[in-house]
Amino acid sequence: MPAPLPRAILFDLDGTLADTAPDLAAAVNQLRAQRSLEPTPYELLRPVASAGARGLIGAAFGIKPEDPDYEALRIAFLENYAARLVVDSNLFDGVAELLRQLQARAIVWGIVTNKAARFTDPLVPQIGLGDAACVISGDTTAYTKPHPAPLLEAACRLQLPPQACWYVGDDLRDIQAGRAAGMRTIAAAWGYCGHVDPVSWEADLVLHDPLHLLELLQS
């Protein structure tokens, strides 16, 4: 049986709606330059951009959050990033048209990200996502994905049952959170996805182009 059409579609931000890897990579390479180190090649940083500071610092410095030097690097990285949120970042090809089509079909859309509100609040309008019906940041609730709380908060704000929503993301934790919230899950294979085939995440669907989402909405 075909799945019921959604009343809302929720999206992850980095690597799903927005290609923010260029500015995230620039922030961590600025960190390396501040320490007289050569830049880390972009092709090593881009796949881990959805993991934020943890992924980028890990790729650029080879350390993990439990390492004693990590916290100072994380704070400095975030300061660098805050200073250049939207320099080279853009929406992925097809995203703007997808969102226009959703609005034309009276399907509301929103954003659920682990990115902190200090970055999300200024970035979302600057990058062309100001029409989102809701924006749930990483510090909006007491939990971050893969916990379902942020997605459940989004459904609550939209005054919809979670089962009426789909969630689209480019990381395993997105699919885990969506599944735990009772939403249909879609892996955004056009995003960063780390070094893993998103098929292994067992999402309800894996799509390779944002506009392919519209094909699922044909009635």
Backbone as a chain_set.jsonl record, in Angstrom:
{"seq": "MPAPLPRAILFDLDGTLADTAPDLAAAVNQLRAQRSLEPTPYELLRPVASAGARGLIGAAFGIKPEDPDYEALRIAFLENYAARLVVDSNLFDGVAELLRQLQARAIVWGIVTNKAARFTDPLVPQIGLGDAACVISGDTTAYTKPHPAPLLEAACRLQLPPQACWYVGDDLRDIQAGRAAGMRTIAAAWGYCGHVDPVSWEADLVLHDPLHLLELLQS", "coords": {"N": [[0.847, -1.194, 0.0], [0.537, 2.255, -0.84], [2.188, 4.89, 0.95], [0.459, 7.184, 3.108], [-0.046, 10.563, 2.042], [2.027, 13.209, 3.244], [1.259, 15.698, 5.739], [3.048, 17.497, 6.53], [6.491, 18.14, 5.868], [9.552, 17.626, 7.264], [12.896, 18.772, 7.534], [16.364, 18.052, 7.859], [19.105, 20.366, 8.248], [22.013, 21.143, 7.56], [23.637, 19.699, 4.88], [21.337, 18.627, 3.887], [19.123, 20.454, 3.265], [20.787, 22.674, 2.913], [23.961, 23.385, 1.539], [26.403, 23.658, 3.417], [28.978, 22.996, 3.84], [31.289, 24.29, 2.638], [31.733, 26.678, 4.182], [31.908, 25.672, 6.762], [34.167, 24.037, 6.509], [36.037, 26.007, 5.914], [36.133, 27.337, 8.345], [37.298, 25.453, 10.078], [39.733, 25.104, 8.843], [40.752, 27.628, 9.093], [41.25, 27.529, 11.759], [43.377, 25.731, 11.76], [45.242, 27.268, 10.35], [45.634, 29.305, 12.171], [47.228, 28.026, 13.895], [49.509, 27.661, 12.557], [49.469, 25.57, 10.704], [49.148, 23.501, 7.788], [46.352, 23.66, 5.497], [43.614, 21.341, 5.765], [42.703, 19.09, 3.238], [39.842, 19.871, 1.284], [38.236, 17.811, 0.294], [38.424, 15.874, 2.231], [37.144, 16.984, 4.358], [34.517, 17.664, 3.628], [32.763, 15.29, 3.568], [32.243, 14.888, 6.291], [30.887, 17.013, 7.25], [28.243, 17.197, 8.192], [28.451, 16.238, 10.734], [29.31, 18.314, 12.238], [31.238, 20.196, 14.637], [32.467, 18.033, 15.922], [32.93, 16.134, 13.832], [34.43, 17.642, 11.959], [36.647, 18.688, 13.382], [37.711, 16.288, 14.152], [38.476, 15.252, 11.638], [40.293, 17.201, 10.787], [42.199, 17.467, 12.806], [42.545, 15.029, 13.973], [41.57, 14.246, 16.483], [39.352, 13.331, 19.193], [36.18, 14.01, 20.898], [36.645, 13.245, 23.564], [39.302, 13.749, 23.998], [41.836, 15.756, 25.633], [42.478, 18.223, 24.427], [40.351, 18.854, 22.881], [38.052, 20.472, 23.587], [38.888, 23.175, 23.719], [39.616, 23.562, 21.047], [37.121, 23.158, 19.861], [35.61, 25.36, 20.811], [37.039, 27.507, 19.682], [36.768, 26.882, 16.967], [33.966, 27.192, 16.614], [33.732, 29.909, 17.092], [35.139, 30.93, 14.898], [33.463, 29.998, 12.856], [31.028, 31.298, 13.411], [31.647, 33.84, 12.647], [31.593, 33.763, 9.909], [29.178, 32.759, 8.568], [27.551, 32.532, 6.235], [29.085, 32.618, 3.654], [30.143, 31.112, 1.486], [28.191, 29.225, 1.432], [25.237, 27.578, 0.194], [21.878, 26.799, -0.955], [21.158, 23.41, -1.785], [21.053, 22.27, -5.183], [17.877, 22.325, -6.613], [16.484, 22.453, -4.212], [15.224, 24.94, -3.582], [13.173, 25.017, -5.517], [11.795, 22.685, -4.805], [10.795, 23.417, -2.252], [9.131, 25.541, -2.983], [7.23, 24.145, -4.463], [6.141, 22.498, -2.493], [4.86, 24.383, -0.878], [2.991, 25.295, -2.711], [1.378, 23.092, -2.856], [0.196, 23.101, -0.446], [1.537, 21.815, 1.609], [3.119, 21.928, 4.559], [6.414, 22.891, 5.619], [9.346, 22.325, 7.566], [12.27, 22.813, 9.673], [14.558, 20.74, 11.305], [17.285, 20.557, 13.185], [20.552, 19.709, 14.482], [22.171, 21.813, 14.863], [23.153, 24.595, 16.795], [21.025, 27.217, 18.074], [22.237, 29.726, 18.013], [23.591, 29.776, 15.665], [21.751, 28.799, 13.795], [19.557, 30.616, 13.852], [20.458, 33.131, 12.638], [21.413, 32.078, 10.205], [19.368, 30.703, 8.762], [17.405, 32.629, 7.616], [19.206, 34.1, 6.036], [20.125, 32.327, 4.113], [18.0, 31.736, 2.589], [15.801, 30.352, 3.646], [13.76, 31.349, 5.118], [10.995, 31.011, 5.149], [10.275, 28.785, 6.548], [8.046, 26.761, 8.424], [8.531, 26.013, 10.993], [11.416, 26.056, 13.089], [13.585, 24.002, 14.559], [16.19, 23.9, 16.676], [19.416, 22.616, 17.769], [19.529, 23.114, 20.475], [16.955, 23.63, 21.219], [15.28, 21.796, 22.474], [15.704, 19.544, 25.285], [17.216, 17.545, 24.292], [19.2, 16.198, 21.58], [19.111, 15.059, 18.143], [20.117, 11.665, 17.795], [17.8, 11.408, 19.393], [14.244, 11.445, 19.628], [12.98, 13.77, 20.511], [13.399, 16.481, 19.413], [12.084, 16.269, 16.911], [9.511, 15.566, 17.662], [8.847, 17.88, 18.999], [8.765, 19.659, 16.851], [6.54, 18.632, 15.411], [4.581, 19.131, 17.314], [4.591, 21.944, 17.404], [3.651, 22.443, 14.876], [1.161, 21.548, 15.176], [0.39, 18.943, 14.535], [-0.029, 15.376, 14.291], [2.773, 13.207, 14.84], [2.831, 11.12, 12.964], [1.813, 12.204, 10.709], [3.833, 13.459, 9.483], [6.801, 13.631, 7.473], [10.303, 12.929, 7.612], [13.381, 14.17, 6.504], [16.768, 13.534, 6.009], [20.415, 13.587, 6.079], [22.007, 11.928, 7.563], [22.744, 9.137, 9.681], [21.732, 9.496, 12.282], [19.575, 11.157, 11.818], [17.708, 9.516, 10.554], [17.325, 7.623, 12.554], [16.183, 9.237, 14.553], [13.848, 10.135, 13.284], [12.498, 7.719, 12.859], [12.129, 6.875, 15.515], [10.395, 8.844, 16.325], [8.113, 8.169, 15.018], [7.725, 8.91, 12.41], [7.672, 8.902, 8.782], [10.671, 8.125, 7.127], [13.282, 9.584, 5.191], [16.216, 9.206, 3.47], [18.62, 11.515, 2.549], [20.446, 11.235, -0.006], [21.83, 12.958, -1.588], [23.24, 14.561, 0.04], [25.804, 14.886, 2.578], [26.403, 12.492, 4.079], [28.537, 11.166, 5.257], [30.978, 8.603, 5.108], [29.452, 6.5, 4.351], [27.158, 4.218, 2.876], [23.943, 5.316, 2.47], [21.855, 3.521, 2.244], [22.212, 1.562, 4.097], [21.139, 2.564, 6.401], [18.512, 1.956, 6.664], [16.295, 3.563, 6.098], [12.951, 4.597, 5.197], [12.912, 5.386, 2.562], [15.402, 6.095, 0.078], [16.68, 8.866, -1.462], [18.132, 10.523, -4.273], [18.07, 13.048, -5.266], [16.77, 16.236, -4.515], [14.381, 17.001, -5.834], [13.207, 14.62, -6.486], [11.632, 14.024, -4.407], [9.198, 15.214, -4.902], [8.003, 13.492, -6.688], [6.992, 11.538, -5.079], [4.763, 12.658, -4.093], [2.776, 12.754, -5.887], [-0.563, 12.528, -6.606]], "CA": [[0.0, 0.0, 0.0], [1.316, 3.483, -0.803], [2.12, 5.619, 2.212], [-0.377, 8.387, 3.036], [0.703, 11.789, 1.786], [2.281, 13.928, 4.499], [0.741, 17.058, 5.92], [4.242, 18.319, 6.721], [7.783, 17.506, 5.648], [10.606, 18.236, 8.06], [14.201, 18.563, 6.926], [17.626, 18.441, 8.463], [19.611, 21.584, 7.607], [23.316, 20.967, 6.913], [23.75, 18.484, 4.092], [20.024, 18.207, 3.384], [18.638, 21.64, 2.565], [21.849, 23.64, 2.629], [25.351, 22.936, 1.383], [27.165, 24.553, 4.295], [30.33, 22.457, 4.019], [32.394, 25.222, 2.344], [32.01, 27.595, 5.288], [32.356, 24.869, 7.899], [35.55, 23.644, 6.233], [36.867, 27.202, 6.027], [36.291, 27.655, 9.769], [38.262, 24.547, 10.705], [41.051, 25.367, 8.266], [41.23, 28.846, 9.755], [41.792, 27.045, 13.031], [44.704, 25.178, 11.469], [46.127, 28.377, 9.986], [45.955, 30.026, 13.407], [48.243, 27.216, 14.571], [50.604, 27.522, 11.582], [49.353, 24.268, 10.069], [48.618, 23.502, 6.432], [44.921, 23.325, 5.484], [43.172, 19.985, 5.468], [42.017, 19.098, 1.936], [38.383, 19.993, 1.365], [37.576, 16.535, 0.031], [38.408, 15.109, 3.477], [36.27, 17.653, 5.315], [33.129, 17.717, 3.178], [31.892, 14.178, 3.979], [31.943, 14.875, 7.73], [30.343, 18.32, 7.63], [27.007, 17.051, 8.961], [28.789, 15.921, 12.129], [29.656, 19.546, 12.925], [32.57, 20.341, 15.229], [33.035, 16.707, 16.199], [33.436, 15.538, 12.61], [35.429, 18.477, 11.291], [37.868, 18.7, 14.194], [38.276, 14.947, 14.042], [39.139, 15.1, 10.341], [41.377, 18.172, 10.617], [43.213, 17.368, 13.866], [42.703, 13.649, 14.411], [41.243, 14.061, 17.895], [37.956, 13.064, 19.489], [35.681, 14.839, 22.003], [37.196, 12.885, 24.883], [40.692, 14.194, 24.105], [41.906, 16.973, 26.453], [42.585, 19.443, 23.627], [39.189, 19.005, 21.995], [37.109, 21.523, 23.944], [39.431, 24.476, 23.299], [39.489, 23.612, 19.595], [35.699, 23.297, 19.527], [35.194, 26.744, 21.073], [37.669, 28.361, 18.674], [36.128, 26.572, 15.69], [32.645, 27.801, 16.58], [33.927, 31.361, 16.955], [35.479, 31.159, 13.497], [32.292, 29.749, 12.018], [30.04, 32.347, 13.657], [32.079, 35.059, 11.949], [31.407, 33.627, 8.456], [28.146, 31.732, 8.438], [27.026, 32.388, 4.877], [29.994, 33.204, 2.673], [30.1, 30.236, 0.308], [27.115, 28.246, 1.584], [24.08, 27.752, -0.68], [20.944, 25.688, -0.978], [21.438, 22.408, -2.805], [20.267, 22.392, -6.406], [16.551, 21.728, -6.539], [15.813, 22.663, -2.93], [14.321, 26.094, -3.645], [11.989, 24.612, -6.281], [11.073, 21.731, -3.971], [10.057, 24.127, -1.217], [8.046, 26.278, -3.654], [6.194, 23.181, -4.826], [5.46, 22.074, -1.27], [3.944, 25.455, -0.485], [1.895, 25.314, -3.684], [0.52, 21.942, -2.563], [-0.296, 23.284, 0.927], [2.266, 20.944, 2.52], [4.031, 22.786, 5.316], [7.748, 22.322, 5.791], [10.106, 22.917, 8.659], [13.673, 22.431, 9.832], [14.976, 20.175, 12.598], [18.73, 20.428, 13.065], [21.329, 19.699, 15.721], [22.931, 23.069, 14.922], [22.663, 25.457, 17.87], [20.235, 28.365, 17.628], [23.091, 30.902, 17.767], [23.951, 29.705, 14.249], [20.56, 28.573, 12.988], [18.694, 31.792, 13.768], [20.873, 34.041, 11.578], [21.697, 31.413, 8.945], [18.163, 30.292, 8.034], [16.91, 33.661, 6.702], [20.235, 34.543, 5.093], [20.371, 31.361, 3.051], [16.79, 31.598, 1.793], [14.88, 29.393, 4.246], [12.983, 32.097, 6.094], [9.579, 30.65, 5.135], [10.048, 27.542, 7.305], [6.938, 26.858, 9.377], [9.141, 25.896, 12.319], [12.857, 25.783, 13.104], [13.988, 23.396, 15.819], [17.648, 23.854, 16.716], [19.975, 21.594, 18.643], [19.303, 23.45, 21.879], [15.55, 23.968, 21.442], [14.797, 20.848, 23.484], [16.772, 19.028, 26.162], [17.917, 16.468, 23.592], [19.475, 16.351, 20.153], [19.01, 13.798, 17.39], [19.025, 10.791, 17.361], [16.617, 11.393, 20.243], [13.105, 11.963, 18.857], [12.37, 14.967, 21.102], [13.299, 17.639, 18.514], [11.072, 16.034, 15.881], [8.213, 15.64, 18.323], [8.602, 19.308, 19.247], [8.358, 20.252, 15.574], [5.161, 18.224, 15.143], [3.745, 19.85, 18.272], [4.468, 23.337, 16.968], [2.829, 22.456, 13.67], [-0.143, 21.033, 15.602], [0.158, 17.747, 13.742], [0.508, 14.142, 14.869], [4.028, 12.852, 14.185], [2.598, 10.208, 11.852], [1.446, 13.004, 9.535], [5.044, 14.143, 9.033], [7.97, 12.92, 6.963], [11.561, 13.576, 7.971], [14.414, 13.979, 5.487], [18.079, 13.898, 6.539], [21.572, 12.974, 5.414], [22.854, 11.274, 8.561], [22.075, 8.033, 10.361], [20.97, 9.954, 13.453], [18.311, 11.711, 11.326], [16.796, 8.4, 10.315], [17.001, 7.051, 13.866], [15.269, 10.154, 15.24], [12.558, 10.106, 12.607], [11.851, 6.436, 13.122], [11.707, 6.88, 16.914], [9.273, 9.775, 16.461], [6.953, 7.636, 14.322], [7.587, 9.566, 11.109], [8.287, 8.26, 7.63], [12.031, 8.664, 7.021], [13.862, 9.636, 3.848], [17.651, 9.517, 3.483], [19.006, 12.465, 1.504], [21.733, 10.75, -0.506], [22.535, 14.059, -2.239], [23.971, 15.304, 1.064], [27.172, 14.498, 2.918], [26.277, 11.048, 4.343], [29.769, 10.579, 5.765], [31.588, 7.657, 4.165], [28.585, 5.338, 4.482], [26.041, 4.114, 1.952], [22.736, 5.541, 3.283], [20.948, 2.376, 2.189], [22.41, 0.771, 5.32], [20.425, 3.176, 7.522], [17.166, 1.39, 6.688], [15.236, 4.562, 5.981], [11.848, 4.148, 4.361], [13.307, 5.649, 1.182], [16.656, 6.807, -0.173], [16.532, 9.683, -2.663], [19.396, 11.082, -4.722], [17.852, 14.407, -5.765], [15.646, 16.803, -3.759], [13.148, 17.063, -6.609], [12.575, 13.31, -6.512], [10.62, 13.996, -3.352], [7.915, 15.611, -5.482], [7.403, 12.334, -7.337], [6.275, 10.766, -4.061], [3.582, 13.413, -3.683], [1.784, 12.738, -6.962], [-1.78, 11.838, -6.175]], "C": [[0.882, 1.242, 0.0], [1.141, 4.202, 0.526], [1.199, 6.824, 2.062], [0.491, 9.617, 2.773], [0.888, 12.556, 3.091], [1.53, 15.247, 4.543], [1.89, 18.033, 6.165], [5.477, 17.487, 6.384], [8.828, 18.309, 6.41], [11.952, 17.847, 7.475], [15.308, 18.849, 7.932], [18.141, 19.661, 7.69], [20.905, 21.33, 6.843], [23.357, 19.64, 6.158], [22.433, 17.966, 3.56], [19.37, 19.342, 2.607], [19.792, 22.506, 2.07], [23.212, 22.977, 2.541], [26.23, 23.921, 2.138], [28.605, 24.101, 4.475], [31.435, 23.455, 3.689], [32.741, 26.145, 3.508], [32.442, 26.863, 6.552], [33.814, 24.447, 7.722], [36.487, 24.841, 6.368], [37.129, 27.543, 7.493], [37.313, 26.743, 10.428], [39.653, 24.735, 10.108], [41.62, 26.702, 8.744], [41.858, 28.501, 11.097], [43.196, 26.471, 12.829], [45.69, 26.299, 11.126], [46.558, 29.167, 11.221], [47.009, 29.29, 14.224], [49.404, 26.878, 13.637], [50.647, 26.135, 10.956], [48.791, 24.415, 8.659], [47.125, 23.15, 6.453], [44.68, 21.845, 5.207], [42.42, 20.01, 4.139], [40.495, 19.065, 2.099], [37.687, 18.65, 1.173], [37.573, 15.615, 1.246], [37.422, 15.697, 4.489], [34.8, 17.582, 4.908], [32.281, 16.535, 3.66], [31.487, 14.196, 5.439], [31.285, 16.163, 8.194], [29.075, 18.207, 8.457], [27.27, 16.732, 10.423], [29.277, 17.142, 12.898], [31.071, 19.554, 13.473], [33.233, 18.991, 15.45], [33.658, 16.106, 14.946], [34.567, 16.323, 11.989], [36.736, 18.539, 12.071], [38.528, 17.323, 14.163], [39.04, 14.763, 12.751], [40.367, 15.995, 10.22], [42.508, 17.99, 11.625], [43.412, 15.95, 14.392], [42.433, 13.426, 15.88], [39.741, 13.916, 18.072], [37.501, 13.907, 20.68], [36.24, 14.482, 23.371], [38.654, 13.298, 25.058], [40.774, 15.528, 24.836], [41.966, 18.262, 25.647], [41.314, 19.752, 22.847], [38.357, 20.239, 22.33], [37.616, 22.902, 23.521], [39.337, 24.63, 21.784], [38.031, 23.819, 19.181], [35.236, 24.74, 19.701], [35.767, 27.674, 20.009], [37.059, 28.133, 17.291], [34.775, 27.263, 15.576], [32.736, 29.318, 16.473], [34.27, 31.713, 15.512], [34.247, 31.027, 12.609], [31.241, 30.842, 12.184], [30.371, 33.624, 12.888], [31.87, 34.99, 10.441], [30.408, 32.516, 8.169], [27.739, 31.472, 6.991], [27.912, 33.175, 3.928], [29.921, 32.408, 1.374], [29.015, 29.169, 0.407], [25.936, 28.602, 0.675], [23.099, 26.616, -0.441], [21.394, 24.69, -2.034], [20.552, 22.649, -4.025], [18.938, 21.658, -6.244], [15.802, 22.021, -5.263], [14.826, 23.823, -2.995], [13.041, 25.741, -4.398], [11.155, 23.612, -5.489], [10.218, 22.454, -2.939], [8.918, 24.957, -1.807], [6.889, 25.325, -3.979], [5.442, 22.677, -3.596], [4.452, 23.13, -0.832], [2.751, 25.517, -1.427], [0.905, 24.189, -3.439], [-0.026, 21.989, -1.142], [0.292, 22.243, 1.878], [3.279, 21.807, 3.261], [5.377, 22.087, 5.456], [8.472, 23.064, 6.908], [11.493, 22.32, 8.734], [13.889, 21.877, 11.232], [16.455, 19.834, 12.469], [19.372, 20.305, 14.44], [22.181, 20.953, 15.863], [22.319, 23.977, 15.987], [21.968, 26.689, 17.31], [21.098, 29.592, 17.353], [23.579, 30.927, 16.321], [22.711, 29.59, 13.363], [19.757, 29.848, 12.788], [19.165, 32.798, 12.71], [21.038, 33.369, 10.213], [20.438, 31.169, 8.123], [17.617, 31.402, 7.134], [17.939, 34.096, 5.664], [20.382, 33.61, 3.901], [19.107, 31.072, 2.229], [15.771, 30.617, 2.335], [13.946, 30.047, 5.263], [11.505, 31.751, 6.143], [9.282, 29.362, 5.901], [8.94, 27.739, 8.336], [7.416, 26.683, 10.813], [10.622, 25.617, 12.132], [13.206, 25.27, 14.489], [15.501, 23.217, 15.779], [18.12, 22.814, 17.725], [19.776, 21.863, 20.12], [17.873, 23.915, 22.152], [14.937, 23.07, 22.503], [15.984, 20.373, 24.322], [17.63, 17.983, 25.467], [18.208, 16.865, 22.153], [19.244, 15.005, 19.47], [20.269, 12.97, 17.634], [17.842, 10.655, 18.31], [15.444, 11.979, 19.459], [12.54, 13.282, 19.353], [12.323, 16.163, 20.152], [12.234, 17.479, 17.432], [9.669, 16.086, 16.478], [7.847, 17.082, 18.659], [8.15, 20.011, 17.972], [6.91, 19.9, 15.252], [4.196, 18.955, 16.067], [3.528, 21.286, 17.834], [3.616, 23.468, 15.718], [1.413, 21.973, 13.947], [-0.566, 19.842, 14.735], [0.62, 16.519, 14.509], [1.81, 13.778, 14.157], [3.836, 11.97, 12.957], [2.192, 10.936, 10.568], [2.648, 13.701, 8.918], [6.043, 13.157, 8.433], [9.209, 13.663, 7.428], [12.651, 13.171, 6.984], [15.757, 14.413, 6.071], [19.192, 13.098, 5.903], [22.521, 12.29, 6.388], [22.049, 10.169, 9.237], [21.231, 8.524, 11.524], [19.642, 10.597, 13.034], [17.282, 10.605, 11.15], [16.385, 7.76, 11.64], [15.988, 7.925, 14.603], [13.888, 10.121, 14.602], [11.793, 8.837, 12.884], [11.325, 6.397, 14.56], [10.517, 7.803, 17.154], [8.014, 9.271, 15.767], [6.695, 8.275, 12.981], [8.135, 8.688, 9.999], [9.643, 8.918, 7.415], [12.557, 8.545, 5.597], [15.323, 10.043, 3.979], [17.986, 10.385, 2.281], [20.393, 12.1, 0.992], [22.478, 11.813, -1.299], [23.399, 14.832, -1.246], [25.329, 14.701, 1.353], [27.273, 13.012, 3.23], [27.541, 10.39, 4.883], [30.407, 9.704, 4.706], [30.758, 6.377, 4.089], [27.509, 5.38, 3.405], [24.751, 4.275, 2.749], [21.713, 4.417, 3.202], [21.03, 1.57, 3.482], [21.644, 1.345, 6.509], [19.002, 2.645, 7.677], [16.088, 2.459, 6.815], [14.116, 3.987, 5.123], [12.173, 4.329, 2.881], [14.676, 6.3, 1.163], [16.49, 7.556, -1.489], [17.862, 10.349, -2.986], [19.27, 12.506, -5.267], [16.671, 14.989, -4.996], [14.331, 16.78, -4.524], [12.466, 15.707, -6.745], [11.513, 13.18, -5.425], [9.237, 14.348, -3.897], [7.217, 14.433, -6.148], [6.615, 11.486, -6.35], [4.948, 11.41, -3.687], [2.531, 13.456, -4.769], [0.575, 11.928, -6.504], [-2.532, 11.273, -7.368]], "O": [[1.863, 1.302, 0.741], [0.082, 4.132, 1.149], [1.16, 7.431, 0.992], [1.631, 9.69, 3.233], [0.003, 12.551, 3.946], [1.208, 15.832, 3.509], [1.726, 19.245, 6.026], [5.495, 16.274, 6.594], [8.966, 19.517, 6.219], [12.129, 16.734, 6.98], [15.205, 19.764, 8.748], [17.657, 19.95, 6.596], [20.901, 21.304, 5.612], [23.134, 18.581, 6.745], [22.41, 16.961, 2.85], [19.095, 19.2, 1.416], [19.769, 23.006, 0.946], [23.565, 22.125, 3.357], [26.734, 24.889, 1.57], [29.373, 24.749, 5.186], [32.444, 23.48, 4.393], [33.918, 26.369, 3.79], [33.251, 27.377, 7.325], [34.599, 24.494, 8.669], [37.601, 24.707, 6.876], [38.223, 27.987, 7.842], [38.111, 27.199, 11.248], [40.651, 24.543, 10.802], [42.837, 26.878, 8.792], [42.854, 29.094, 11.513], [44.092, 26.706, 13.64], [46.84, 26.274, 11.564], [47.692, 29.637, 11.308], [47.609, 29.86, 15.135], [50.173, 25.949, 13.882], [51.722, 25.588, 10.708], [48.044, 25.352, 8.378], [46.681, 22.417, 7.337], [45.451, 21.193, 4.502], [41.572, 20.88, 3.938], [39.949, 18.337, 2.929], [36.669, 18.377, 1.81], [36.792, 14.663, 1.288], [36.928, 14.991, 5.368], [33.929, 17.451, 5.768], [31.163, 16.757, 4.126], [30.485, 13.58, 5.803], [31.137, 16.387, 9.395], [28.844, 19.033, 9.34], [26.396, 16.935, 11.266], [29.62, 17.035, 14.075], [31.988, 18.999, 12.868], [34.427, 18.829, 15.194], [34.788, 15.62, 14.988], [35.557, 15.745, 11.54], [37.815, 18.453, 11.483], [39.753, 17.212, 14.15], [40.128, 14.186, 12.749], [41.367, 15.6, 9.621], [43.656, 18.324, 11.329], [44.336, 15.695, 15.163], [43.002, 12.513, 16.478], [38.958, 14.323, 17.214], [38.335, 14.46, 21.398], [36.3, 15.34, 24.252], [39.187, 13.204, 26.164], [39.879, 16.36, 24.686], [41.54, 19.306, 26.141], [41.216, 20.805, 22.217], [37.991, 20.987, 21.423], [36.841, 23.713, 23.015], [39.014, 25.71, 21.29], [37.749, 24.573, 18.25], [34.548, 25.282, 18.836], [35.056, 28.535, 19.491], [36.858, 29.082, 16.534], [34.473, 27.86, 14.542], [31.896, 29.943, 15.826], [33.749, 32.686, 14.967], [34.021, 31.848, 11.719], [30.628, 31.266, 11.204], [29.48, 34.391, 12.525], [31.952, 36.009, 9.754], [30.75, 31.477, 7.604], [27.6, 30.321, 6.577], [27.545, 34.252, 3.459], [29.668, 32.961, 0.304], [28.932, 28.295, -0.457], [25.671, 29.776, 0.418], [23.43, 25.608, 0.184], [21.949, 25.078, -3.063], [19.442, 23.167, -3.908], [18.895, 20.514, -5.793], [14.583, 21.854, -5.225], [13.701, 23.7, -2.51], [11.948, 26.118, -3.974], [9.927, 23.689, -5.505], [9.041, 22.133, -2.773], [7.854, 25.067, -1.198], [5.721, 25.664, -3.792], [4.233, 22.453, -3.658], [3.325, 22.805, -0.458], [1.626, 25.764, -0.992], [-0.273, 24.311, -3.773], [-0.642, 21.028, -0.681], [-0.363, 21.832, 2.836], [4.194, 22.357, 2.648], [5.467, 20.86, 5.416], [8.245, 24.248, 7.155], [11.846, 21.433, 7.957], [13.456, 22.47, 12.22], [16.827, 18.925, 11.726], [18.804, 20.743, 15.441], [22.845, 21.135, 16.884], [21.098, 24.107, 16.065], [22.281, 27.148, 16.212], [20.721, 30.426, 16.53], [23.942, 31.986, 15.809], [22.638, 30.215, 12.305], [19.319, 30.135, 11.674], [18.335, 33.283, 11.94], [20.831, 34.006, 9.18], [20.436, 31.402, 6.914], [17.38, 31.135, 5.956], [17.578, 34.425, 4.534], [20.724, 34.049, 2.803], [19.134, 30.271, 1.294], [14.955, 30.096, 1.576], [13.412, 29.384, 6.152], [10.816, 32.151, 7.081], [8.142, 28.897, 5.898], [8.899, 28.754, 9.032], [6.768, 27.158, 11.746], [11.032, 25.016, 11.139], [13.133, 26.008, 15.472], [16.026, 22.474, 14.95], [17.319, 22.213, 18.44], [19.848, 20.943, 20.934], [17.603, 24.521, 23.189], [14.16, 23.532, 23.338], [17.125, 20.766, 24.081], [18.664, 17.577, 25.999], [17.558, 17.742, 21.585], [19.188, 13.96, 20.118], [21.37, 13.518, 17.674], [16.951, 9.847, 18.048], [15.636, 12.925, 18.695], [11.694, 13.868, 18.679], [11.285, 16.82, 20.083], [11.557, 18.444, 17.078], [8.745, 16.601, 15.85], [6.676, 17.458, 18.611], [7.258, 20.859, 18.008], [6.134, 20.772, 14.862], [3.111, 19.353, 15.644], [2.407, 21.792, 17.887], [2.941, 24.478, 15.519], [0.562, 21.987, 13.057], [-1.703, 19.75, 14.274], [1.561, 16.603, 15.298], [1.928, 14.027, 12.958], [4.608, 12.068, 12.003], [2.223, 10.361, 9.481], [2.51, 14.445, 7.947], [6.113, 11.997, 8.84], [9.177, 14.879, 7.617], [12.822, 11.993, 6.671], [15.881, 15.531, 6.572], [18.957, 12.067, 5.272], [23.697, 12.093, 6.083], [20.826, 10.257, 9.35], [20.126, 8.026, 11.736], [18.684, 10.586, 13.807], [16.127, 10.747, 11.551], [15.223, 7.397, 11.822], [15.045, 7.413, 15.207], [12.876, 10.084, 15.302], [10.584, 8.866, 13.116], [10.208, 5.941, 14.799], [9.725, 7.58, 18.069], [6.951, 9.877, 15.908], [5.583, 8.202, 12.458], [8.972, 7.821, 10.249], [9.757, 10.14, 7.509], [12.319, 7.558, 4.9], [15.632, 11.098, 4.532], [17.676, 10.037, 1.141], [21.398, 12.598, 1.499], [23.638, 11.609, -1.655], [24.204, 15.67, -1.65], [25.938, 14.079, 0.483], [28.151, 12.334, 2.695], [27.605, 9.163, 4.956], [30.374, 10.04, 3.522], [31.285, 5.303, 3.801], [27.007, 6.45, 3.061], [24.475, 3.455, 3.626], [20.791, 4.368, 4.015], [20.046, 0.969, 3.912], [21.512, 0.672, 7.531], [18.363, 2.864, 8.706], [15.105, 2.292, 7.537], [14.315, 3.006, 4.407], [11.761, 3.523, 2.047], [15.066, 6.976, 2.115], [16.192, 6.948, -2.518], [18.626, 10.698, -2.086], [20.265, 13.1, -5.683], [15.659, 14.308, -4.833], [13.275, 16.562, -3.93], [11.284, 15.639, -7.08], [10.616, 12.34, -5.509], [8.226, 13.84, -3.413], [5.988, 14.372, -6.176], [5.675, 10.792, -6.738], [4.107, 10.784, -3.042], [1.502, 14.114, -4.611], [0.703, 10.783, -6.072], [-3.584, 10.657, -7.2]]}, "num_chains": 1, "name": "protein.A"}
